[in-house]
Amino acid sequence: MHLSKQNYKKVLLPTKREIWIVLVLVFIVFLTFEANLIFLRITQNSIFTDSGLQESFESQIDSVFAGNKVINTATLVTFWAGMGLVAYSIIWSIYSFFSEAKNEVEVTAGFINQASKRDKLQRALVQAGLLAGIIALGILTLNVTAPYFTSLWTNGILLAPNDWLMMAAQIVGGFIGLCINFYLFKVLIDWIVILE
C-alpha cells in the first residue's frame, strides 16, 4: 500500500469548494443554535421587548391564521417546501462531493486494482480503522467539541454590548474550532476514498 505525494496533498489540502462547504455548514450550525439569542440581543431595550406589544403581535397573528384556512395551509406548505429545499440542497452537495471524490480516485488510479491479497487486507484494515476514527470523532464532536464551540458563541453573543473584542474573539474561536472539526471529518473520509 503505497500512497503518492499527490494523494497526501489531495487529502490534506482542501479545495476552494471544500472550504466553502465547511464554512457554509458551520454558518448553518451557528444560525441554528444562536438565532434566537442574536434576535434577543439585537432587540434588547427596544420597542420589541415590550410585553404588551409582543402580546398584541401574537394575538394579531393568531387571529389572522386561525380565521383563514387558506393562509394557514399556504404557510405550512411554504415552510415545508423551504425545509425540503434546504435538505435537498445539503444532501445534493454532500452526494456531489463524495461522487466527485470517488471519480477523481478512479481516474488517478487508472482503474488498476491488481494488488496482492496482503495489500488488499492491509487496505481493508486501514479503512476499518479510519471508519472507527470517524465514529469516534463523531461521538467526540457531539459530546465535547460541538457543545464547547456553541458555548463560545453563546458567551460571545452575551458579551455583545459591553466587550466587543472578547465577543469577536469567542465567536471567531468557535467558528475556527468547528471548521477544524469538520475538516478532520473531511480528511478521514478522503483517506477512506483514496484507499478504495
C-alpha positions, -999 to +999 in steps of 0.1 A: +000+000+000+020+030-013+005+064-014+019+091-036+027+127-026-002+137-048-026+116-026-013+133+005-018+167-010-054+157-021-063+146+014-046+172+035-051+204+013-087+214+010-100+227-023-119+260-026-151+242-029-144+221+003-135+253+022-168+269+011-188+238+021-172+237+055-178+274+061-215+272+050-220+242+072-205+260+102-226+291+095-258+270+093-249+254+127-242+288+141-275+302+129-294+271+141-280+273+176-278+311+181-306+327+160-329+333+190-302+347+212-290+370+185-325+383+180-329+388+217-296+407+220-304+429+190-339+438+202-329+443+239-342+476+253-361+483+222-398+486+214-399+449+206-392+439+242-424+455+255-446+426+267-478+444+257-465+448+221-455+412+220-489+400+231-505+423+206-484+409+177-491+374+189-529+379+191-529+396+157-510+368+141-532+341+158-564+358+147-552+360+110-541+324+109-569+309+129-596+325+109-582+318+074-576+281+065-560+291+031-533+313+047-527+286+073-523+259+047-502+281+024-479+289+053-474+253+062-468+243+026-443+272+021-425+263+053-422+226+045-412+233+009-384+256+021-373+229+046-373+203+018-353+226-005-327+232+022-325+194+030-323+186-007-296+212-013-275+198+016-279+162+006-271+170-031-240+189-021-228+160+001-236+135-027-218+155-053-188+160-030-185+122-025-191+113-061-166+139-073-140+125-048-147+089-060-144+099-096-111+116-090-098+085-072-109+062-101-093+085-127-060+088-108-059+051-100-064+044-137-087+015-129-058-006-118-066-029-089-040-057-091-028-056-055-018-087-036-040-103-010-018-089+017-021-054+003-059-057+000-061-069+036-039-040+048-061-015+029-093-030+044-078-029+079-067+007+074-102+016+061-118-001+091-096+019+114-104+051+096-141+043+098-137+037+136-119+071+137-149+088+120-173+072+145-150+082+175-147+117+161-185+119+157-190+109+193-164+133+205-179+161+184-214+155+197-204+152+234-174+176+237-163+199+209-197+210+194-211+219+229-178+237+237-178+258+205-215+266+207-209+278+243-182+300+230-207+315+205-233+320+233-208+336+257-196+358+229-231+370+220-239+377+256-208+400+258-220+420+228-227+455+241-200+455+268-169+439+254-168+438+216-132+424+214-139+394+236-172+389+218-155+388+184-127+366+197-151+340+212-173+339+181-143+336+157-128+310+180-160+289+179-161+293+141-124+282+136-128+253+161-159+239+144-143+244+109-112+224+121-136+197+135-154+194+102-121+195+083-110+164+104-141+146+091-132+155+056-096+142+060-108+109+074-134+104+046-108+114+019-084+087+033-111+061+030-119+071-005-083+072-016-077+037-002-106+022-023 
